């Protein structure tokens, strides 16, 4: 029903990625939030072997290459180490078996939700005061392990993404594992609404007021080469909610292979507006890529459009660069959305690649309401963010753009924009597919409905 509903809503690519918490050891039972705790089931168990197989059958039945891509995945879910999406894997793993929720201070929850035993308050108080012993290392080891490895299998065939950073943990301060970095492809910057009573959230500075690191800045500085995505995180029956966050993928074909290729190349963006298309290039090299730059003026082009009503609207393009704690704002460029026949937005910023290893674009609209989660002066000055580009990774090179193996001279433009939405804790994204004109061309047309 869910895949069919997403396709009917005009979605092009959908992945169901339900929670994976403790189903490996709990047993092969069918669990739901409607099942009373104490009947041999818990609403916090998550997927199990039966539901993992069922997800594959449903995705294969719904997949229609060239018209609609259906995929399965899972969300590795903890209470303190963070949540990660996993796609394209043959096997799955949960947080309990990787040692990521088996800490003493979680014992009261395990007793209550798994065994139906409520511990006395005085015992709970002692447990809550104990240090944390859970670790994220077991997940990264699983992701690096070959499929079929003993005892937990392996995810070496998979891609992964960092979900809603600083909420339910920050991946142990974005601890970097270089042996899986090429397959950790995304980080959520827009999320929701997960529930009808939870608004869409901007994670640019989520929870930094409580001492947590600026999440996107911290992840990129740690070494993670992640593209930025918006996601639905959908826990409701709403499909095609126009107020949901979404992301975009620039794909070469509407197939699982095409989706994977776009994700591996970080050809993605985050959006909170229905139908928005964003692409950007530095020295003619697409966002999500390595860019060779000798230093000095760096030419940037931006293709942005969300339909005829947007043409001529004023925006500000904030250029974000690394900072020790807070990301730096290298420039704030006023611009207007180009209409048919207009050139894409072009500007330059002066940058030294030895000092600025990455930069990304934050698109703000002065009249758009500022997300209350966004704090600090320069990030509140130009209205709310409506989109984020994926980063450019800058490297010093005599020949501009020479270090990239991406042969696209973007920004590219799509013959149409449509959308990719994933259920559960998942990705929502738009896929721009079709004829693409290189260089300065600016194309329009919205061939599909969007979620």
N, C-alpha and C positions, 0 to 999 in steps of 0.2 A: 504493500500500500504506500509506503514512504517513498520508494524510488519512483513509483508511478505518479505520485502527487508532485514530486519535485520536477519531473519531466513536464507534467501538465502546466506547472507554473513558469515554464520557460527556461528552466535550469539546464545547462549543458553537461555538467560533470558533477557527480554526487558521490560522496564517500560516507558510509555509516561507520562511525568509530566509537563504539560503546566503551564504557569504563572497564579496565582490567585491574582489579584490586586484589582479590584473594581466591579467585575461582579455581586456580590450579589445584590447591590442596583441599578445598572445601568439598569437592565431590561433584559428580556430574548431575546437577540438579537444575531445575528451571526456576529462576528467581526473578522477582519483580518487586517494585516498591509497594505493590498491592498485597504481597504475600506477608502474612503476619510473622513477625520475628518470633522464633521459638518453634516454628513448624519445620525445622530442618533447613531453613532458608533465611537469608538476610538480605535486606535491600542494598547492602554494601559489598556483597560478594562480587558483583560484576559478571563479565562473560565467563563461560566455561567451554569445554571442548565441543559440546553439542551446539552451543550458540555460535561458536567460531566457524564450525562447518556450515551451519545454516546461513551465516552471513555470506560465505563464499557462493553458496547456491543461489541466494537472492541476487547478489551482484552479477553473477554470470547470466542469470535469467533476464536481468534488467539492462545489461550492457548492449548497446546498439552502435558499434563503431561508425563514426561519421555523422551520427545524429545525437547520440547520448552516451556518455561514459558513466558506468556504475562501478564502484569499487568498494571493497571492504577495508577496514583498518581497525585499530584499537587505540584507546587512550590509556597509557600507563599512568595510574592515578595514586597519589599519596596525599597525606594530610600535611606534610611538612617539607617535602623535598621537591615538590612541583609536579606538574602534569606534562606529559609528552605525547604527541600524536605519532603513530607509526602507520605507514602505508606500504603497500606492495610486498608485504612479508608473507611467506608461506606459514610461518609459525608465530606464536604469540607468547607473551610472558606477562606475569602480573607483579605488582609491587611487593606482595608478601613473599613470594619465592625468590625475589632478588634482594631480600634483606632490607627493604626500604620503608617498611612500616612495622617491622618486628623490633620495636624499641620498648623498653619497659614502661615508659610513660604512656604508651598506647594500650596497655594491658586492660584497662577498664573498658575501653571501647571494644576490644576483641572479646572479652568475657560477655559483655552485654549484647553485642550485635551478632556474634557467632554462636555463643553458647546459651544466650538468654539468661545469663546470671548477672545480677546487679551487685557490684561490690559496695561495701559500706563506705559512707562519705569520708571517714577518717583514713581509710586505705587509699581512696582516690586522691586525697590531698597529698599523701606521701608520694604516690606515683607521679603526680603532676610536678612535683618539685625535683624529680630526678633528671639528670642530664640526658640529652638526646643521643641515641646510639644508632639510629637509622643511617643508611648511606645510599647515595645515588650510584655508587661505583658498580653495583651489580647490574644495573640496567645498561650502562655503557659497555660493560664486559659482554653482556648478552648481544647487544647490537653489533659488536665486533666479531662475535663467534660465528663460524660457518653453520649453515642450516643443518640440523640433525646432531649438533654437538650434545654430548652428555654433560650434566644431567638435565639441563633446561632448554635444550635446543639453541638456536641462534638466529640473529637478525641481519646477517651480512648481506642479505638480498634486499634490505628495506631502506626507506627514507624516513627521517624523523623530523619533528618540529617542536620548538619550545612553546608551550601554551601559556596564556595569560600570566606573564612573568610577575613575580612579587606577590602572587596570590597563591596560597597553599604552598609557598616556598619559592626560592629563586635558584634552584638547581645547585645548591651549595655555593652561593655567590658566583654562579655561572662558571663553575670549575670546568676547565678545558681538557678535553680528551682528544688529542690530535689524531689518533688512529681511526676516529669515526667522523672527523670534522667535515669530510667531503660529503657525507650523507645526512648531516644535520642541516636542513636546507631552509628553515623558516623560523620566524618568531612572530607571535601575535602582537599587534599594536592596537587594533580595534577588536572588540569582542562583544558579542551579545546582540539583542537581549537574550540571555540564556533562559530566563523565565519571564512570565508576563509582569512580574513585579520587580525585575532587575533591569535597569536601563543599559543602553549601549555604553561601553566604557572605552576610554582612550588610555592606553598603558604607557604613554610616553614618559610620564613621571609618576606612575602609580605607586602610592605609599611611600614616596621619598620623604614625606613630612614625618614619618615615623622611623626614619633612620635607615631605610632600605636604599640600595644603590639605584641610580637612574637605570632602568632595565635595558633599554636598547643600547645606550652608551656602554654599559657594563658588559653586555654580551659581546658586542663587537670588539671592544678593547681586550676582552679575554682571549680573542682569537676565533670565535665562532663566525663563520662566513654565512650568515643567514639573510635571506630575503625577508621583506616585511609583508605581512598578510593581515587582512581583516577576516573575521570568522563569525559564524552565527552562534556557535556554542548552544545549539538548539535543544532545549529540554521540553519543548511544548509540541502541540499538534499543528502549530502555525507553519505553513510552508509558503515561501514567497513573501514573507513579511517585508514590506517596503522600508521599514525602519531598522532592519537588521544590518549589521556590519557585513562586509563582503571583501573579497580580494579578487585580483585579476591575474590571469595567466596568459602570456603570449605564447600560443602553441602553434606548431607547424601542421598538426593534424589532430582531429578530434577523436583520439583513441587513448587507451591507457598508456601506450608507449609515448604518444605525443605529450600527454600530461606529465609523465615522469620526466621526460626530457626537459620540459619547461621548468619544472621544479628543481632539477639538478643544476640547471644554468641560472637559477635565481631570477628567471624572467617573470617576476611577479610584482604586484603592488597591493596596497591596502586602500580600501574606500569605505565611506559610510553613506554614499549617495547612490541611489539606484541608477544603473546605466552609465556610471562614470567610466571613462577610459583614460588611462595615464600611461605614457611612455616617456623615457628620457634617455639622452645620450650625452657623453662627455668625449670630446675629440672624435665624435662619430661612433663611439663604442657604446653598446647598449648597457643600461643599468643592470646590476647584478654581475658585472664583469670586472676583470682586471683592466686598468687603463694606464698606459704608459704616458708619463708627463714629465717634461724637462724642468718644470717649475715656471712660475709666472702666470700669465693669464690662461685660464682653463675655459674653453668654450663649452657651454651647456645649452642643449636644446630640449624643449619640453613640449610634448603633444598632449593636450588635455581637452576633454570634451565630454559633456553629458547631455547632449541633445540641443535642439534649437533654442530652448529657453535659456541656455547657459551662454550663448554667444554674446560677447561683449561684457559679460560680468567681470567685475574687478576681483582679483585675488592677490595674495602675497605668497611668493615662493621663498620659504625660509631654507637656507642652506646650512645643514647641521654637520658639525665636524667633531672629532673626539675631544673630550675634556677629562680632567683627572677625576672629578666627581660628576659634575653636570656637563652635558654636551655643550660645545661652543656653537654660537650662531655666527657663521662667517659672513652671511649677507641676508638681507630681507629685500627681495626684488618685487616691486609692484608690477602687475601685468593684467592683461584682459584676455578672456577666453577667445581664441581666434574663431572666426566664422568660416564658411565655405570660401575657398580661394585665398584665405589669409595664410601667411607663413606661420610655422610653429613659433612658439615663444623662444627667443634666443637672448643669452646674456653671457658675460664672463665673470669669473671670480679669480682673484689672485691667490695662488696656493702653492706651497712647497711640499712635495710628496714625502720628503724626509720627516716633516713635522705633522703632516696630515695624511695618515694611511688610508682613511676612508672618509667619504662624505655621502649624504643622502638628502633628499628633498622632502620638505614638509609643506604641503599645500594648504594654505589657510584662506578663509573667506571672511572679510571684515564684518559682514552682517550675520555670520553664523555663530550660534551660541557657543560660548567657550565651555568645554567639558570641565566640570568641577574637579576632576582628578588631575588636571594640568596645573602646575604651580611654577613660580619663578618668573621674573620680569620679562625677559625677551620672548618667552614662549606664550605669554598672555597678551602680547601687544597687537596682534593682527587678526583677532577673531579665532573661531574654532577651526581645528584641522579637519579637512574633508578628505584628505588622501595623503599617503606616504609612498615614495618610491623605494625600491630596493637600493642598497648602497652601491657606490662605485668604490673599488679598491685601487688606490693610486700607488704606482711604483715609478721610480725615476727611470726615464728612458729618453734617449736623444730623439727617437722618432715617436711622435705622439701616437698613442694607441697601440704601439707595437707589441706590447706584452700580452695583449688579449688574443685568444684563439677564436673569439666570436666574430664571424665575418659580417654581422649585421651592421649596416651604417644607419642606425636608427636615430631619431625616433621613427618607428613604423606606425602605420595607421591601419585600422581594421575595417573590413567591409561591413562589419556589424559588431555590436557588442552583445554578449549574452552573459549568463551567469552560471557559476558553479557553486553549489550549496551542499554542505555536508551536515548530516544530522548528528545527534549525540553531542559529545564534546568533539568538535570537528572543525573543518575548514569550510568557509563559504567564499567562493571566488568567482570572478567573471572571466570568461575565456574570450579573447579577441581572436577571431579566426577568419581567414579568407584572404583576398587580394591585399597585399601590403606594398605601399609605395615607399621607396627608400629616399633618404635625404630630407628635403624641406617640404615635401608634399603634405597636405592636410586633408584626410578623407573623412567622410561622414556616412551616416546610415546606421540604423539600429534594426538589424534583421530579426531579432528574437525578443520575446518578452524577457523581463529580468525579475529575479526574485528580490 
